[in-house]
Amino acid sequence: MARADREGPRTGGTGDGTRGSGRGAGRPAGLDRERITAAAVRLLDAVGPAGFSMRRLAAELDVTAMSVYWYVDTKDDLLALALDAVHGEPRLPADDGDTEGDWRDQLRLLARENRAMLVRHPWLPGLIGAHPAPGPHARAFSRAVRRVVRRAGLPERGVSGATTAVLRFVHGYGAFEGRVRAPDIEADPATDHPTDVGAAPGACLRGAPVATSVRDRGTGNAPGDGAGADCPDGTDVSDGTDGTDVSDGTDADRLDRDFEYALDLLIAGIEALADPA
């Protein structure tokens, strides 16, 4: 992964992380790593990993593809930078030792911010799987969640498990919701890991038949004898109450309600296992 804190272009003949000085040495004018990374995020938002290429990015920046390589070594390095850049979007509670704020409210803030990030950038889950080593922003977010969870009064051995439970829940929910809300974003089949077992998320929420076992997967067989089928997010498509298409925003209230209720369950579980004050 390219170093996020590297200021100049790729390491060159001077031995100090630069390739000579300025424009005279062939360094492209008007570019820097921050601008390139921001453009990469916008392109990923628009076309997803499968549609992303360095040539397409260069066209968006109105430069040549080789100009981009002055600042990143490889496409994977740039994707890792984009991945970490969006992890800098969520608001974090102040890390100033203040213990006056309610840890529950702070944990809800972190969970909501993380979910919103995943929905804004539906390509994130696939890239997280392809780039498991977190960058500085991702590490800062995880530390913030752990810091808040520790204030709940859990025994030290439980802090890691509770932190993981919150992060995994939000990641799974946000990944599913992001794919529902942006069905036209083409995923990269090499990195994307669908959350469903037999139907696209949007089709699941619209009440389409869902394969409920490995045997049915990919066969198009609907569950037999009229039994209800559960979508990956827990929706029962047999009762006809959740037949709207979430991709157009008409069922946003249900997604919000279910997220908040599940988050309340997690927080209640943490409270129940915490040591009495």
N, C-alpha and C positions, 0 to 999 in steps of 0.2 A: 504493500500500500504506500502511495506517495505520502510524504510527510506533510501534514496539514499546515505546519508552521513555516514551511520553506518559502522564502520571500521571492527569490529570483527564479530564473529559468533552470533547466536541468543542469546537472553538474557537467562542467566542461573543462577546458584546458587550463583554467586559472587555479583549480584546486580549492576554490572557496565557494563553490556552489553557483558560480556565474560563468558565462562563456564570453569573456571579454567585457567590454563596457558599452552599454547603450545601443543605439540604433546602428552605429557604425559596424558592430560585430555581427549584424544580421538579426538582432533581436527585434521581433515585430513590435511596432508602435501601437499604443492604445490597448494592449492586452495585459492582464495579470491573472493570477490564479483565481482570485475571488470572482472576477467577471466571468471567467470560463466556467467555474463551478456553478454560478448562478444560472448561466445559460443552459448548462447540462441539466439542472433541476427542471427548468421550464420545458425543455425538450422531452425529458422523461415523463413529466406530467401530461404532455400532449400525446405522445406516441407509445410510451412504455418501453421497457428494455428491448423488446424484439424489434422495435422500429428505430432504436437509437444507433447512430454510427458517428464516428469521428468526422466523416465527410459532411454528414447532415448538420452536425454541431458547428463545423467550420462555416457552412453556408449561413447558418443563423447568425453567426458572429461577423459575417462578411470578411472572412480571412481564408487563407489556405489551410488545409488540414495540417501541413507541416508546421505552421505557425503555432498550433496548439501544442505540439510536441516539445516546444521550448519550455513548457511549464509543467507538463505531466509526461511520465515515461510511457505509459500504456493506457489503453481504454479502461482496463480494470482499475488502474490507479485513480482515474477520473471518476469512475462510478463509486469508488470507495469515498472519495472526497465529497461527492454529491450526497451520498448516504449519510455521512456525518454532518454535513451542512444542515440538512433538514432536522436532524436531532438537536440542533441549536435553537429551533423555533419554540418549543414548549417553555412556558414560564415556570420558573423554579422558585420555591420558597427561599427566603433569604438564609444564607448559611453564615449567620452571625452569632450563633450560640443562643439565640432567643428561644426560650421554651414556653413563652406565654400563649402562642397560637395553638388552636385546637388541632391535634395531629390528624383527626378525622377529616376536618375541612381541608387540610393541606394534602392529605392523601387523595381526596376527591379531586382537588385541583390537578394534581399530577396525572391521575388516571384520565380525566377529561381532556387535558392537554395532549396526552399521548394518543388517545383515541382520535382526536381532531387531526393530529399530524398524519396518522395512518390513513384517514379518509381523504385528506388533501392530496396525499401522494400514494395512490394505490399500488405503485410499483415497488414500494419499500419492502414488503415481506419477502419477495423473491430475492432481492439484493441482500437482505440481511442473512438469508441462508447461504448465499454465495460468498459473503464477506463476513465470516463469523467473528473476526477480531474487531472489537468496537473501537471507534475513534474517540477523540477527547470529549466531544459533545455527548455522545452516547454514554460514555463512562460517567460523565457528570450527572446525567439524568438518573442512571441507575443508583449512583451514590445518594442522590437526593431522596429517592424512594426508600432506600435502606435507612437513611438518617431519620425520616419521618416514622417509618415502621418501628425503629428502635425506641422512639419516644412513647410508643403505645404501652410499654412495660412488659413486652415479651421476654422470656428468658433468652439469653444470647443464642442458644442453639436453635431457637425458633425464628430468629430475625431473618436468616437466609431463606428459609422455607416460605415465610409469609411474603417476603419481597418477591420471590420467584412466582408465587401464586398470583400476586397482583399484576406483575409484568406480563406473565403468560396469558392471563385472562384478557387484559386489555389488548395485547398483541393479536390474539385470536379473534376477538370481537371486531377490532378495527380492521384487520385484514379481510375478514368476511364482508364487513360493511363497505369497505373501499371497493371491493370487486363488484358488489351489487350496484353501487352508485356510479361506477365508471365501467360499465360492461364493454365499452368500445376500446379500452386500453388493452392493447395486445401484450400478453405476458410472454416472457422468454421461457420456452419450454424446458430449457436447460437448468433454470433456476427456480421457476415458479412451482409451488407445491399446493395444488387445490385443496381447499378445506372440506369439500363435499365428497360423497362417495358415489353419486350416480347422476347428478344433474348440476347445471350451472346454478350459482347462488340466486340469480334473478329468477330463473325458472322455478327454483324451489319455493321462493316466497310467493310466486304467482300461483302455486298450487299444482305444478306439474308433477307427474309421477316421479318418484325417487326410488332408486334401487336401494334396498335396505340390507343387502348382504353382498359379499364378494361374488357369490354365484350370479346375482342379478346385474352386477356392475357391467355397464357397456352393452347390455343385451337389449335395453329398451323395455324390459319387462316391468310393469307396474306391480306394486304389492298385491297379492292375491286376496280374495274373499272380502274386499272392501275395507281391509284394515288400514288404519291411519299410518302415515309415514312421517317420521320426524326429519326435519331439515337439520343441517349441521348446527344451526343456532338454536335449535329446540322448538322451532315452529311446527305445530301440528297442522298439516295441510289437509286433513280429512274433515275439519269442521266448517270449512268455508268462511271463516272469519278473517283470514289473513290473505285474501286473494288479490290484493293490490300490488302494483309493481313499484318496488322501493326505488328503482332507478330514476323515477320521475319525482321523487320526494313526497309522494302522497302518503307513505307509511312511515315518515320520519318520526312521528310521535311514538309509534310502537317501538322503534329501534331505541329511541331515547329512554323510554320507560323501562324496557327490559335491561338496558345497560345500567341504569341507575339502581334498579332493584338488585341486580346481580352484584353490583359494587357494594350496596348496603349489606348484602349477605357476607361478602368477604370481610368487610369492616367489623360486622358483628362477630364473625368467627375469630378475628384477631383479638377483639375485646374479651371474648369468652376464655381465650387461652392465656391472656395476660396475667402477670402476677398482680395481686391486689396492691394498691398503693399504700 
